[in-house]
Amino acid sequence: MIPYNFFSFMGMASGPFLGALLFGLGGFPLLFSIAALLFLLIALLAWRNLMSAQRA
C-alpha cells in the first residue's frame, strides 16, 4: 500500500510544473480558468455528496 504522504508530496511537487506548463500555453487566462473549473467541480461534487448524506 502506498502511503498517503506519497500522493500528497507528488501533488505538491507537480503543481509548479503544471502551472508553468499552463502559463506557457495560454498565460494567466488559461491558468485561472482551469483553476476555476477545478474549484467548481470540487464544489459541485461536495454539494452532491452532502445532499445525498442529508437525505439518508
PDBQT receptor file of N, H, CA, C and O in Angstrom, charges set to zero:
ATOM      1  N   MET A   1       0.843  -1.194   0.000  1.00  0.00    +0.000 N 
ATOM      2  CA  MET A   1       0.000   0.000   0.000  1.00  0.00    +0.000 C 
ATOM      3  C   MET A   1       0.875   1.240   0.000  1.00  0.00    +0.000 C 
ATOM      4  O   MET A   1       1.802   1.362   0.801  1.00  0.00    +0.000 OA
ATOM      5  N   ILE A   2       0.576   2.145  -0.894  1.00  0.00    +0.000 N 
ATOM      6  H   ILE A   2      -0.177   2.046  -1.545  1.00  0.00    +0.000 HD
ATOM      7  CA  ILE A   2       1.348   3.386  -0.981  1.00  0.00    +0.000 C 
ATOM      8  C   ILE A   2       0.775   4.369   0.033  1.00  0.00    +0.000 C 
ATOM      9  O   ILE A   2      -0.433   4.607   0.044  1.00  0.00    +0.000 OA
ATOM     10  N   PRO A   3       1.617   4.940   0.878  1.00  0.00    +0.000 N 
ATOM     11  CA  PRO A   3       1.108   5.840   1.924  1.00  0.00    +0.000 C 
ATOM     12  C   PRO A   3       0.537   7.136   1.357  1.00  0.00    +0.000 C 
ATOM     13  O   PRO A   3       0.849   7.553   0.241  1.00  0.00    +0.000 OA
ATOM     14  N   TYR A   4      -0.299   7.741   2.160  1.00  0.00    +0.000 N 
ATOM     15  H   TYR A   4      -0.552   7.402   3.066  1.00  0.00    +0.000 HD
ATOM     16  CA  TYR A   4      -0.951   8.992   1.793  1.00  0.00    +0.000 C 
ATOM     17  C   TYR A   4       0.067  10.085   1.503  1.00  0.00    +0.000 C 
ATOM     18  O   TYR A   4      -0.126  10.892   0.593  1.00  0.00    +0.000 OA
ATOM     19  N   ASN A   5       1.147  10.113   2.271  1.00  0.00    +0.000 N 
ATOM     20  H   ASN A   5       1.304   9.457   3.010  1.00  0.00    +0.000 HD
ATOM     21  CA  ASN A   5       2.138  11.173   2.105  1.00  0.00    +0.000 C 
ATOM     22  C   ASN A   5       2.757  11.165   0.713  1.00  0.00    +0.000 C 
ATOM     23  O   ASN A   5       3.121  12.219   0.193  1.00  0.00    +0.000 OA
ATOM     24  N   PHE A   6       2.880   9.994   0.108  1.00  0.00    +0.000 N 
ATOM     25  H   PHE A   6       2.585   9.137   0.531  1.00  0.00    +0.000 HD
ATOM     26  CA  PHE A   6       3.437   9.919  -1.235  1.00  0.00    +0.000 C 
ATOM     27  C   PHE A   6       2.599  10.730  -2.214  1.00  0.00    +0.000 C 
ATOM     28  O   PHE A   6       3.131  11.528  -2.986  1.00  0.00    +0.000 OA
ATOM     29  N   PHE A   7       1.279  10.521  -2.179  1.00  0.00    +0.000 N 
ATOM     30  H   PHE A   7       0.846   9.873  -1.552  1.00  0.00    +0.000 HD
ATOM     31  CA  PHE A   7       0.404  11.254  -3.092  1.00  0.00    +0.000 C 
ATOM     32  C   PHE A   7       0.373  12.743  -2.757  1.00  0.00    +0.000 C 
ATOM     33  O   PHE A   7       0.303  13.586  -3.652  1.00  0.00    +0.000 OA
ATOM     34  N   SER A   8       0.426  13.058  -1.472  1.00  0.00    +0.000 N 
ATOM     35  H   SER A   8       0.483  12.373  -0.746  1.00  0.00    +0.000 HD
ATOM     36  CA  SER A   8       0.439  14.460  -1.065  1.00  0.00    +0.000 C 
ATOM     37  C   SER A   8       1.691  15.163  -1.582  1.00  0.00    +0.000 C 
ATOM     38  O   SER A   8       1.607  16.260  -2.134  1.00  0.00    +0.000 OA
ATOM     39  N   PHE A   9       2.840  14.539  -1.405  1.00  0.00    +0.000 N 
ATOM     40  H   PHE A   9       2.908  13.648  -0.956  1.00  0.00    +0.000 HD
ATOM     41  CA  PHE A   9       4.084  15.159  -1.863  1.00  0.00    +0.000 C 
ATOM     42  C   PHE A   9       4.173  15.210  -3.379  1.00  0.00    +0.000 C 
ATOM     43  O   PHE A   9       4.721  16.164  -3.933  1.00  0.00    +0.000 OA
ATOM     44  N   MET A  10       3.641  14.195  -4.063  1.00  0.00    +0.000 N 
ATOM     45  H   MET A  10       3.195  13.421  -3.614  1.00  0.00    +0.000 HD
ATOM     46  CA  MET A  10       3.651  14.224  -5.525  1.00  0.00    +0.000 C 
ATOM     47  C   MET A  10       2.762  15.349  -6.046  1.00  0.00    +0.000 C 
ATOM     48  O   MET A  10       3.093  15.985  -7.047  1.00  0.00    +0.000 OA
ATOM     49  N   GLY A  11       1.652  15.595  -5.386  1.00  0.00    +0.000 N 
ATOM     50  H   GLY A  11       1.383  15.078  -4.573  1.00  0.00    +0.000 HD
ATOM     51  CA  GLY A  11       0.783  16.702  -5.779  1.00  0.00    +0.000 C 
ATOM     52  C   GLY A  11       1.465  18.039  -5.587  1.00  0.00    +0.000 C 
ATOM     53  O   GLY A  11       1.371  18.921  -6.439  1.00  0.00    +0.000 OA
ATOM     54  N   MET A  12       2.158  18.189  -4.456  1.00  0.00    +0.000 N 
ATOM     55  H   MET A  12       2.234  17.472  -3.763  1.00  0.00    +0.000 HD
ATOM     56  CA  MET A  12       2.868  19.451  -4.207  1.00  0.00    +0.000 C 
ATOM     57  C   MET A  12       4.028  19.631  -5.175  1.00  0.00    +0.000 C 
ATOM     58  O   MET A  12       4.351  20.758  -5.551  1.00  0.00    +0.000 OA
ATOM     59  N   ALA A  13       4.656  18.535  -5.582  1.00  0.00    +0.000 N 
ATOM     60  H   ALA A  13       4.393  17.620  -5.277  1.00  0.00    +0.000 HD
ATOM     61  CA  ALA A  13       5.787  18.628  -6.500  1.00  0.00    +0.000 C 
ATOM     62  C   ALA A  13       5.334  18.896  -7.932  1.00  0.00    +0.000 C 
ATOM     63  O   ALA A  13       6.024  19.585  -8.683  1.00  0.00    +0.000 OA
ATOM     64  N   SER A  14       4.185  18.359  -8.310  1.00  0.00    +0.000 N 
ATOM     65  H   SER A  14       3.624  17.800  -7.699  1.00  0.00    +0.000 HD
ATOM     66  CA  SER A  14       3.739  18.516  -9.695  1.00  0.00    +0.000 C 
ATOM     67  C   SER A  14       3.019  19.841  -9.932  1.00  0.00    +0.000 C 
ATOM     68  O   SER A  14       2.907  20.276 -11.078  1.00  0.00    +0.000 OA
ATOM     69  N   GLY A  15       2.531  20.489  -8.880  1.00  0.00    +0.000 N 
ATOM     70  H   GLY A  15       2.622  20.135  -7.949  1.00  0.00    +0.000 HD
ATOM     71  CA  GLY A  15       1.801  21.744  -9.029  1.00  0.00    +0.000 C 
ATOM     72  C   GLY A  15       2.567  22.833  -9.763  1.00  0.00    +0.000 C 
ATOM     73  O   GLY A  15       2.041  23.411 -10.714  1.00  0.00    +0.000 OA
ATOM     74  N   PRO A  16       3.797  23.130  -9.349  1.00  0.00    +0.000 N 
ATOM     75  CA  PRO A  16       4.543  24.172 -10.066  1.00  0.00    +0.000 C 
ATOM     76  C   PRO A  16       4.841  23.821 -11.528  1.00  0.00    +0.000 C 
ATOM     77  O   PRO A  16       4.862  24.701 -12.388  1.00  0.00    +0.000 OA
ATOM     78  N   PHE A  17       5.068  22.540 -11.805  1.00  0.00    +0.000 N 
ATOM     79  H   PHE A  17       5.051  21.825 -11.106  1.00  0.00    +0.000 HD
ATOM     80  CA  PHE A  17       5.330  22.135 -13.182  1.00  0.00    +0.000 C 
ATOM     81  C   PHE A  17       4.086  22.304 -14.048  1.00  0.00    +0.000 C 
ATOM     82  O   PHE A  17       4.168  22.808 -15.168  1.00  0.00    +0.000 OA
ATOM     83  N   LEU A  18       2.933  21.881 -13.528  1.00  0.00    +0.000 N 
ATOM     84  H   LEU A  18       2.866  21.471 -12.618  1.00  0.00    +0.000 HD
ATOM     85  CA  LEU A  18       1.690  22.046 -14.293  1.00  0.00    +0.000 C 
ATOM     86  C   LEU A  18       1.338  23.516 -14.457  1.00  0.00    +0.000 C 
ATOM     87  O   LEU A  18       0.872  23.930 -15.518  1.00  0.00    +0.000 OA
ATOM     88  N   GLY A  19       1.560  24.308 -13.407  1.00  0.00    +0.000 N 
ATOM     89  H   GLY A  19       1.939  23.972 -12.545  1.00  0.00    +0.000 HD
ATOM     90  CA  GLY A  19       1.299  25.737 -13.500  1.00  0.00    +0.000 C 
ATOM     91  C   GLY A  19       2.173  26.416 -14.549  1.00  0.00    +0.000 C 
ATOM     92  O   GLY A  19       1.703  27.257 -15.315  1.00  0.00    +0.000 OA
ATOM     93  N   ALA A  20       3.435  26.044 -14.572  1.00  0.00    +0.000 N 
ATOM     94  H   ALA A  20       3.817  25.361 -13.949  1.00  0.00    +0.000 HD
ATOM     95  CA  ALA A  20       4.347  26.623 -15.565  1.00  0.00    +0.000 C 
ATOM     96  C   ALA A  20       3.956  26.200 -16.980  1.00  0.00    +0.000 C 
ATOM     97  O   ALA A  20       4.036  26.992 -17.919  1.00  0.00    +0.000 OA
ATOM     98  N   LEU A  21       3.535  24.946 -17.122  1.00  0.00    +0.000 N 
ATOM     99  H   LEU A  21       3.470  24.302 -16.359  1.00  0.00    +0.000 HD
ATOM    100  CA  LEU A  21       3.112  24.465 -18.439  1.00  0.00    +0.000 C 
ATOM    101  C   LEU A  21       1.871  25.208 -18.917  1.00  0.00    +0.000 C 
ATOM    102  O   LEU A  21       1.815  25.665 -20.059  1.00  0.00    +0.000 OA
ATOM    103  N   LEU A  22       0.876  25.328 -18.039  1.00  0.00    +0.000 N 
ATOM    104  H   LEU A  22       0.922  24.958 -17.111  1.00  0.00    +0.000 HD
ATOM    105  CA  LEU A  22      -0.351  26.034 -18.430  1.00  0.00    +0.000 C 
ATOM    106  C   LEU A  22      -0.092  27.512 -18.694  1.00  0.00    +0.000 C 
ATOM    107  O   LEU A  22      -0.674  28.096 -19.608  1.00  0.00    +0.000 OA
ATOM    108  N   PHE A  23       0.779  28.114 -17.895  1.00  0.00    +0.000 N 
ATOM    109  H   PHE A  23       1.252  27.640 -17.152  1.00  0.00    +0.000 HD
ATOM    110  CA  PHE A  23       1.100  29.522 -18.119  1.00  0.00    +0.000 C 
ATOM    111  C   PHE A  23       1.809  29.708 -19.452  1.00  0.00    +0.000 C 
ATOM    112  O   PHE A  23       1.567  30.682 -20.164  1.00  0.00    +0.000 OA
ATOM    113  N   GLY A  24       2.681  28.775 -19.782  1.00  0.00    +0.000 N 
ATOM    114  H   GLY A  24       2.878  27.983 -19.204  1.00  0.00    +0.000 HD
ATOM    115  CA  GLY A  24       3.381  28.849 -21.070  1.00  0.00    +0.000 C 
ATOM    116  C   GLY A  24       2.444  28.673 -22.249  1.00  0.00    +0.000 C 
ATOM    117  O   GLY A  24       2.650  29.271 -23.305  1.00  0.00    +0.000 OA
ATOM    118  N   LEU A  25       1.416  27.856 -22.076  1.00  0.00    +0.000 N 
ATOM    119  H   LEU A  25       1.248  27.370 -21.218  1.00  0.00    +0.000 HD
ATOM    120  CA  LEU A  25       0.485  27.595 -23.179  1.00  0.00    +0.000 C 
ATOM    121  C   LEU A  25      -0.506  28.725 -23.407  1.00  0.00    +0.000 C 
ATOM    122  O   LEU A  25      -0.857  29.023 -24.549  1.00  0.00    +0.000 OA
ATOM    123  N   GLY A  26      -0.968  29.370 -22.305  1.00  0.00    +0.000 N 
ATOM    124  H   GLY A  26      -0.682  29.128 -21.378  1.00  0.00    +0.000 HD
ATOM    125  CA  GLY A  26      -2.005  30.365 -22.514  1.00  0.00    +0.000 C 
ATOM    126  C   GLY A  26      -1.976  31.545 -21.573  1.00  0.00    +0.000 C 
ATOM    127  O   GLY A  26      -2.883  32.376 -21.604  1.00  0.00    +0.000 OA
ATOM    128  N   GLY A  27      -0.969  31.642 -20.745  1.00  0.00    +0.000 N 
ATOM    129  H   GLY A  27      -0.232  30.967 -20.720  1.00  0.00    +0.000 HD
ATOM    130  CA  GLY A  27      -0.876  32.774 -19.828  1.00  0.00    +0.000 C 
ATOM    131  C   GLY A  27      -1.865  32.666 -18.675  1.00  0.00    +0.000 C 
ATOM    132  O   GLY A  27      -2.386  31.594 -18.367  1.00  0.00    +0.000 OA
ATOM    133  N   PHE A  28      -2.101  33.813 -18.051  1.00  0.00    +0.000 N 
ATOM    134  H   PHE A  28      -1.677  34.683 -18.302  1.00  0.00    +0.000 HD
ATOM    135  CA  PHE A  28      -2.978  33.849 -16.880  1.00  0.00    +0.000 C 
ATOM    136  C   PHE A  28      -4.424  33.439 -17.168  1.00  0.00    +0.000 C 
ATOM    137  O   PHE A  28      -5.027  32.764 -16.333  1.00  0.00    +0.000 OA
ATOM    138  N   PRO A  29      -5.004  33.813 -18.306  1.00  0.00    +0.000 N 
ATOM    139  CA  PRO A  29      -6.399  33.402 -18.534  1.00  0.00    +0.000 C 
ATOM    140  C   PRO A  29      -6.592  31.887 -18.523  1.00  0.00    +0.000 C 
ATOM    141  O   PRO A  29      -7.550  31.396 -17.925  1.00  0.00    +0.000 OA
ATOM    142  N   LEU A  30      -5.708  31.147 -19.166  1.00  0.00    +0.000 N 
ATOM    143  H   LEU A  30      -4.930  31.546 -19.651  1.00  0.00    +0.000 HD
ATOM    144  CA  LEU A  30      -5.817  29.688 -19.168  1.00  0.00    +0.000 C 
ATOM    145  C   LEU A  30      -5.572  29.120 -17.775  1.00  0.00    +0.000 C 
ATOM    146  O   LEU A  30      -6.293  28.228 -17.329  1.00  0.00    +0.000 OA
ATOM    147  N   LEU A  31      -4.573  29.628 -17.099  1.00  0.00    +0.000 N 
ATOM    148  H   LEU A  31      -3.987  30.353 -17.461  1.00  0.00    +0.000 HD
ATOM    149  CA  LEU A  31      -4.223  29.138 -15.769  1.00  0.00    +0.000 C 
ATOM    150  C   LEU A  31      -5.371  29.328 -14.788  1.00  0.00    +0.000 C 
ATOM    151  O   LEU A  31      -5.736  28.392 -14.075  1.00  0.00    +0.000 OA
ATOM    152  N   PHE A  32      -5.942  30.521 -14.741  1.00  0.00    +0.000 N 
ATOM    153  H   PHE A  32      -5.646  31.281 -15.320  1.00  0.00    +0.000 HD
ATOM    154  CA  PHE A  32      -7.014  30.795 -13.796  1.00  0.00    +0.000 C 
ATOM    155  C   PHE A  32      -8.333  30.163 -14.232  1.00  0.00    +0.000 C 
ATOM    156  O   PHE A  32      -9.155  29.825 -13.381  1.00  0.00    +0.000 OA
ATOM    157  N   SER A  33      -8.553  29.997 -15.525  1.00  0.00    +0.000 N 
ATOM    158  H   SER A  33      -7.885  30.272 -16.217  1.00  0.00    +0.000 HD
ATOM    159  CA  SER A  33      -9.771  29.328 -15.990  1.00  0.00    +0.000 C 
ATOM    160  C   SER A  33      -9.784  27.870 -15.568  1.00  0.00    +0.000 C 
ATOM    161  O   SER A  33     -10.812  27.367 -15.115  1.00  0.00    +0.000 OA
ATOM    162  N   ILE A  34      -8.674  27.194 -15.708  1.00  0.00    +0.000 N 
ATOM    163  H   ILE A  34      -7.839  27.602 -16.077  1.00  0.00    +0.000 HD
ATOM    164  CA  ILE A  34      -8.611  25.797 -15.295  1.00  0.00    +0.000 C 
ATOM    165  C   ILE A  34      -8.736  25.684 -13.784  1.00  0.00    +0.000 C 
ATOM    166  O   ILE A  34      -9.400  24.773 -13.288  1.00  0.00    +0.000 OA
ATOM    167  N   ALA A  35      -8.108  26.593 -13.040  1.00  0.00    +0.000 N 
ATOM    168  H   ALA A  35      -7.568  27.333 -13.442  1.00  0.00    +0.000 HD
ATOM    169  CA  ALA A  35      -8.242  26.577 -11.583  1.00  0.00    +0.000 C 
ATOM    170  C   ALA A  35      -9.689  26.814 -11.167  1.00  0.00    +0.000 C 
ATOM    171  O   ALA A  35     -10.175  26.162 -10.242  1.00  0.00    +0.000 OA
ATOM    172  N   ALA A  36     -10.384  27.731 -11.831  1.00  0.00    +0.000 N 
ATOM    173  H   ALA A  36      -9.989  28.260 -12.582  1.00  0.00    +0.000 HD
ATOM    174  CA  ALA A  36     -11.784  27.998 -11.506  1.00  0.00    +0.000 C 
ATOM    175  C   ALA A  36     -12.667  26.800 -11.841  1.00  0.00    +0.000 C 
ATOM    176  O   ALA A  36     -13.576  26.477 -11.077  1.00  0.00    +0.000 OA
ATOM    177  N   LEU A  37     -12.419  26.141 -12.961  1.00  0.00    +0.000 N 
ATOM    178  H   LEU A  37     -11.681  26.404 -13.582  1.00  0.00    +0.000 HD
ATOM    179  CA  LEU A  37     -13.205  24.963 -13.321  1.00  0.00    +0.000 C 
ATOM    180  C   LEU A  37     -12.988  23.820 -12.335  1.00  0.00    +0.000 C 
ATOM    181  O   LEU A  37     -13.939  23.128 -11.972  1.00  0.00    +0.000 OA
ATOM    182  N   LEU A  38     -11.753  23.617 -11.901  1.00  0.00    +0.000 N 
ATOM    183  H   LEU A  38     -10.980  24.179 -12.196  1.00  0.00    +0.000 HD
ATOM    184  CA  LEU A  38     -11.482  22.578 -10.902  1.00  0.00    +0.000 C 
ATOM    185  C   LEU A  38     -12.154  22.898  -9.584  1.00  0.00    +0.000 C 
ATOM    186  O   LEU A  38     -12.701  22.005  -8.936  1.00  0.00    +0.000 OA
ATOM    187  N   PHE A  39     -12.122  24.161  -9.176  1.00  0.00    +0.000 N 
ATOM    188  H   PHE A  39     -11.678  24.885  -9.702  1.00  0.00    +0.000 HD
ATOM    189  CA  PHE A  39     -12.777  24.569  -7.938  1.00  0.00    +0.000 C 
ATOM    190  C   PHE A  39     -14.282  24.353  -8.029  1.00  0.00    +0.000 C 
ATOM    191  O   PHE A  39     -14.898  23.877  -7.076  1.00  0.00    +0.000 OA
ATOM    192  N   LEU A  40     -14.876  24.698  -9.167  1.00  0.00    +0.000 N 
ATOM    193  H   LEU A  40     -14.375  25.085  -9.941  1.00  0.00    +0.000 HD
ATOM    194  CA  LEU A  40     -16.301  24.492  -9.370  1.00  0.00    +0.000 C 
ATOM    195  C   LEU A  40     -16.649  23.006  -9.341  1.00  0.00    +0.000 C 
ATOM    196  O   LEU A  40     -17.656  22.622  -8.746  1.00  0.00    +0.000 OA
ATOM    197  N   LEU A  41     -15.841  22.176  -9.968  1.00  0.00    +0.000 N 
ATOM    198  H   LEU A  41     -15.023  22.488 -10.452  1.00  0.00    +0.000 HD
ATOM    199  CA  LEU A  41     -16.072  20.742  -9.973  1.00  0.00    +0.000 C 
ATOM    200  C   LEU A  41     -16.026  20.170  -8.555  1.00  0.00    +0.000 C 
ATOM    201  O   LEU A  41     -16.880  19.366  -8.183  1.00  0.00    +0.000 OA
ATOM    202  N   ILE A  42     -15.046  20.575  -7.776  1.00  0.00    +0.000 N 
ATOM    203  H   ILE A  42     -14.352  21.229  -8.078  1.00  0.00    +0.000 HD
ATOM    204  CA  ILE A  42     -14.931  20.094  -6.395  1.00  0.00    +0.000 C 
ATOM    205  C   ILE A  42     -16.120  20.565  -5.566  1.00  0.00    +0.000 C 
ATOM    206  O   ILE A  42     -16.652  19.799  -4.763  1.00  0.00    +0.000 OA
ATOM    207  N   ALA A  43     -16.543  21.811  -5.749  1.00  0.00    +0.000 N 
ATOM    208  H   ALA A  43     -16.110  22.434  -6.401  1.00  0.00    +0.000 HD
ATOM    209  CA  ALA A  43     -17.692  22.325  -5.003  1.00  0.00    +0.000 C 
ATOM    210  C   ALA A  43     -18.968  21.568  -5.374  1.00  0.00    +0.000 C 
ATOM    211  O   ALA A  43     -19.770  21.254  -4.494  1.00  0.00    +0.000 OA
ATOM    212  N   LEU A  44     -19.167  21.273  -6.647  1.00  0.00    +0.000 N 
ATOM    213  H   LEU A  44     -18.516  21.528  -7.362  1.00  0.00    +0.000 HD
ATOM    214  CA  LEU A  44     -20.354  20.526  -7.070  1.00  0.00    +0.000 C 
ATOM    215  C   LEU A  44     -20.345  19.095  -6.538  1.00  0.00    +0.000 C 
ATOM    216  O   LEU A  44     -21.381  18.585  -6.111  1.00  0.00    +0.000 OA
ATOM    217  N   LEU A  45     -19.192  18.451  -6.561  1.00  0.00    +0.000 N 
ATOM    218  H   LEU A  45     -18.351  18.865  -6.907  1.00  0.00    +0.000 HD
ATOM    219  CA  LEU A  45     -19.103  17.096  -6.023  1.00  0.00    +0.000 C 
ATOM    220  C   LEU A  45     -19.350  17.079  -4.522  1.00  0.00    +0.000 C 
ATOM    221  O   LEU A  45     -20.028  16.183  -4.018  1.00  0.00    +0.000 OA
ATOM    222  N   ALA A  46     -18.813  18.052  -3.808  1.00  0.00    +0.000 N 
ATOM    223  H   ALA A  46     -18.263  18.779  -4.218  1.00  0.00    +0.000 HD
ATOM    224  CA  ALA A  46     -19.037  18.127  -2.365  1.00  0.00    +0.000 C 
ATOM    225  C   ALA A  46     -20.512  18.387  -2.072  1.00  0.00    +0.000 C 
ATOM    226  O   ALA A  46     -21.074  17.789  -1.154  1.00  0.00    +0.000 OA
ATOM    227  N   TRP A  47     -21.138  19.267  -2.836  1.00  0.00    +0.000 N 
ATOM    228  H   TRP A  47     -20.681  19.753  -3.582  1.00  0.00    +0.000 HD
ATOM    229  CA  TRP A  47     -22.555  19.573  -2.638  1.00  0.00    +0.000 C 
ATOM    230  C   TRP A  47     -23.413  18.331  -2.888  1.00  0.00    +0.000 C 
ATOM    231  O   TRP A  47     -24.345  18.047  -2.135  1.00  0.00    +0.000 OA
ATOM    232  N   ARG A  48     -23.090  17.601  -3.946  1.00  0.00    +0.000 N 
ATOM    233  H   ARG A  48     -22.333  17.831  -4.557  1.00  0.00    +0.000 HD
ATOM    234  CA  ARG A  48     -23.841  16.384  -4.251  1.00  0.00    +0.000 C 
ATOM    235  C   ARG A  48     -23.695  15.355  -3.135  1.00  0.00    +0.000 C 
ATOM    236  O   ARG A  48     -24.677  14.727  -2.739  1.00  0.00    +0.000 OA
ATOM    237  N   ASN A  49     -22.487  15.180  -2.630  1.00  0.00    +0.000 N 
ATOM    238  H   ASN A  49     -21.690  15.690  -2.952  1.00  0.00    +0.000 HD
ATOM    239  CA  ASN A  49     -22.272  14.221  -1.550  1.00  0.00    +0.000 C 
ATOM    240  C   ASN A  49     -22.962  14.646  -0.271  1.00  0.00    +0.000 C 
ATOM    241  O   ASN A  49     -23.490  13.803   0.454  1.00  0.00    +0.000 OA
ATOM    242  N   LEU A  50     -22.969  15.934   0.021  1.00  0.00    +0.000 N 
ATOM    243  H   LEU A  50     -22.541  16.619  -0.568  1.00  0.00    +0.000 HD
ATOM    244  CA  LEU A  50     -23.643  16.415   1.229  1.00  0.00    +0.000 C 
ATOM    245  C   LEU A  50     -25.162  16.274   1.109  1.00  0.00    +0.000 C 
ATOM    246  O   LEU A  50     -25.833  15.944   2.087  1.00  0.00    +0.000 OA
ATOM    247  N   MET A  51     -25.701  16.521  -0.073  1.00  0.00    +0.000 N 
ATOM    248  H   MET A  51     -25.156  16.789  -0.867  1.00  0.00    +0.000 HD
ATOM    249  CA  MET A  51     -27.143  16.381  -0.252  1.00  0.00    +0.000 C 
ATOM    250  C   MET A  51     -27.578  14.925  -0.135  1.00  0.00    +0.000 C 
ATOM    251  O   MET A  51     -28.627  14.641   0.444  1.00  0.00    +0.000 OA
ATOM    252  N   SER A  52     -26.788  13.996  -0.676  1.00  0.00    +0.000 N 
ATOM    253  H   SER A  52     -25.935  14.226  -1.146  1.00  0.00    +0.000 HD
ATOM    254  CA  SER A  52     -27.156  12.592  -0.564  1.00  0.00    +0.000 C 
ATOM    255  C   SER A  52     -27.007  12.097   0.870  1.00  0.00    +0.000 C 
ATOM    256  O   SER A  52     -27.763  11.223   1.294  1.00  0.00    +0.000 OA
ATOM    257  N   ALA A  53     -26.053  12.631   1.623  1.00  0.00    +0.000 N 
ATOM    258  H   ALA A  53     -25.439  13.341   1.278  1.00  0.00    +0.000 HD
ATOM    259  CA  ALA A  53     -25.883  12.238   3.018  1.00  0.00    +0.000 C 
ATOM    260  C   ALA A  53     -27.002  12.819   3.868  1.00  0.00    +0.000 C 
ATOM    261  O   ALA A  53     -27.397  12.218   4.867  1.00  0.00    +0.000 OA
ATOM    262  N   GLN A  54     -27.513  13.975   3.485  1.00  0.00    +0.000 N 
ATOM    263  H   GLN A  54     -27.193  14.463   2.673  1.00  0.00    +0.000 HD
ATOM    264  CA  GLN A  54     -28.579  14.623   4.257  1.00  0.00    +0.000 C 
ATOM    265  C   GLN A  54     -29.901  13.850   4.096  1.00  0.00    +0.000 C 
ATOM    266  O   GLN A  54     -30.691  13.783   5.038  1.00  0.00    +0.000 OA
ATOM    267  N   ARG A  55     -30.143  13.274   2.926  1.00  0.00    +0.000 N 
ATOM    268  H   ARG A  55     -29.501  13.328   2.161  1.00  0.00    +0.000 HD
ATOM    269  CA  ARG A  55     -31.370  12.513   2.681  1.00  0.00    +0.000 C 
ATOM    270  C   ARG A  55     -31.384  11.183   3.423  1.00  0.00    +0.000 C 
ATOM    271  O   ARG A  55     -32.445  10.680   3.791  1.00  0.00    +0.000 OA
ATOM    272  N   ALA A  56     -30.200  10.618   3.639  1.00  0.00    +0.000 N 
ATOM    273  H   ALA A  56     -29.338  11.027   3.340  1.00  0.00    +0.000 HD
ATOM    274  CA  ALA A  56     -30.120   9.288   4.280  1.00  0.00    +0.000 C 
ATOM    275  C   ALA A  56     -30.400   9.331   5.758  1.00  0.00    +0.000 C 
ATOM    276  O   ALA A  56     -30.369   8.296   6.423  1.00  0.00    +0.000 OA
TER     277      ALA A  56
